[in-house]
Amino acid sequence: QVQLVESGGGLVQAGGSLRLSCAGSGRTLSMYAMGWFRQAPGKEREFVAGISWSDISTYYADSVKGRFTISRDNARNTVYLQMNSLKPEDTAVYYCNAKPSLSTLATMTGPWGQGTQVTVSS
C-alpha cells in the first residue's frame, strides 16, 4: 500500500499563497487518482481537489475553484496543491489520499496521514 506524507502548511495572511506537497512511498503515485481533503475544527472532512491517474481530469470543490490547483510530479512521486488567494475559511488540516479512481476518492475512506495544518489569518 502507498504511504503518503503531507507537508507545506503554515500560517499565512488572507490573500496569500501556500503550496502543499504530498510525497508518496511504497508505490508510484502515477497509478492512483489523487485527492486533497481538509477538515476544519468541529467540521466534517471535505473534498477539496482531485486529479485522475491519467491527469486528464481535475475536479475542485466550488469553494476553491479558481484559487487552488492540483498537480503531480511523477518523477518526484509527489502531488501538489497550489493555494492562492487564501481566505480565513480555508483554515483546516489538509490531507491527501490515493485511490484507484476518482469515484473511489469520493468515498473519503482512509487510511489518512497526519495532514498538514493551514491557518489563514484575516
N, C-alpha and C positions, 0 to 999 in steps of 0.2 A: 504494500500500500504506500502511496505517496505521502511524504511528510511535508508540511508547509510551515513556514515561519514568516510572520508579518513584521514589518518594520517601517520606519519613516514617519510615524506620528509625532505630534508635538503640540506646542501652544502657538497659535497664530492669531493675528488680529483679523477682524472681519474684512473681507476683500482680498485677503492674502491667498497664498497658494502652498500646497504641500504635494509631494509625490510619495505615495505608499508603494512598498515593494512586498512581494510575496515570493519567497525563494523556495523552490521545491527540491526535494532529495528523495532518493529511492527509485523514482521513476521519472521519465521525461514528461513535463507538463504539456508538451505538444500533443499528447494523446488524449487530453482532457478538455472538456469545456470548463472554463474558469469563471469564478464569480467573486464579487466583493459584496459583503453584507455589513451591516452596522447595528449596534444596539446601544441606545441611549439609556441613561438611568431611569428605571421604572417603566420602560417601554419594551415591547416585543422586538426581537431581532427582525430586521427588514432587508429586503434585497436592495442593492444599490446599482450594480452593473454586472453584466455578463458578456462573455465572448465565447463563441463556438470553438471547437477544437480546430476547425479549418480556418479560423479567423475571418470567415466570410461574414458572419453575423455578430453584431453587438447590440446589446439592449441596456437601457437605462431606466431607472425609476424617474417618474415625472419630476420629482423634486430636485434631481441633479442634472437633468438633461440640459445640454448646452454648457454646462460648467465642468463636468467630470468626463474623463476619457480613460477607458480601459485599453490596455495593450499588453503584448507579451514579447519577450526576447528569448527565443528558443535556445540561442547559443548560451545564454546565462541561466536558462531554466527558471526564469523569473517572469512574473506577471506584475504589471504596474497599475496604479490608479492615480492619474494626474488630477488633482483637485484645484480648480481655480475659483475665484470669486467666492471664497468660503463665507458661510453665514453662521451665526451662533447656533442655529438649529442643526447644523452639520456635526455638532459636538456629539461624540459617541466613541465606543470601541469598535474598530473596524477589523473584520475578519475576512480571510479569503477561503475559498473552498474549491475543490476539484471533483468533478463528476463526469461520467461518460457522455452526458449530453446536457444541453441547456434545460430540457424538461426535467431532468433529474435534479439539476441545481435548484429548480423552483421548489422542490420539496423541502429545501433548507434543512436537510439532515446532516449530522456530523460525520466524521469527527471534526472538531473545531480546534484550532490552535489557541494561543494565548491572546491573540489580537494585538492591535496597536492603538493607543489612545490618541484621539484627535480632539483638541479643545480649541474652540474659536471664541475669542473674546469680542465683545461689542465695543 
